[in-house]
Amino acid sequence: MPFPELLANVGIEATPIDILASRTQIPVQDIMMQLLELELLGHVVAVPGGYIRKGRG
């Protein structure tokens, strides 16, 4: 699965990008690109307030 460190920090409640950057120490620009790819692959979904993990399987 792509970007396991980022994906491990996205849960079932909305997680803002700045919190993800703080937790992972990944630059915001890189997080935004990774989240877009994860969203296109169906692993996360954008919601008001951030991103949530779509499934764990």
C-alpha positions as CSV (number, residue, x, y, z in Angstrom):
1,M,0.0,0.0,0.0
2,P,1.4,3.4,-0.9
3,F,2.5,5.9,1.8
4,P,2.0,3.7,4.9
5,E,3.3,6.3,7.3
6,L,0.8,8.9,6.1
7,L,-2.0,6.4,5.9
8,A,-1.4,5.2,9.5
9,N,-2.1,8.7,10.7
10,V,-5.4,9.1,9.0
11,G,-8.3,7.7,11.0
12,I,-12.0,7.5,11.1
13,E,-12.4,11.1,12.2
14,A,-11.3,14.1,10.0
15,T,-7.6,14.8,10.3
16,P,-6.4,18.1,9.0
17,I,-3.4,18.3,6.8
18,D,-1.4,20.4,9.3
19,I,-1.9,17.7,11.9
20,L,-0.7,15.1,9.5
21,A,2.4,17.2,8.7
22,S,3.1,17.5,12.4
23,R,2.7,13.8,13.2
24,T,4.7,12.6,10.2
25,Q,7.2,15.4,9.7
26,I,6.4,15.2,5.9
27,P,6.2,18.6,4.2
28,V,2.7,19.8,3.6
29,Q,3.2,19.9,-0.2
30,D,4.2,16.3,-0.2
31,I,1.3,15.3,2.0
32,M,-1.1,17.0,-0.3
33,M,0.3,15.0,-3.3
34,Q,0.2,11.8,-1.3
35,L,-3.3,12.4,-0.1
36,L,-4.5,13.0,-3.7
37,E,-3.0,9.7,-4.8
38,L,-4.5,7.9,-1.8
39,E,-7.9,9.4,-2.6
40,L,-7.7,8.4,-6.2
41,L,-6.9,4.8,-5.1
42,G,-9.9,4.8,-2.8
43,H,-8.0,4.7,0.5
44,V,-9.0,8.1,1.9
45,V,-11.7,10.6,1.3
46,A,-11.7,14.4,1.7
47,V,-14.3,15.7,4.2
48,P,-14.9,19.0,5.9
49,G,-12.0,19.4,8.3
50,G,-9.5,17.1,6.6
51,Y,-9.3,13.5,5.5
52,I,-10.6,10.2,6.8
53,R,-9.6,6.7,6.1
54,K,-12.1,4.9,3.8
55,G,-11.3,1.3,4.7
56,R,-8.8,-0.8,6.5
57,G,-9.0,-3.8,4.2
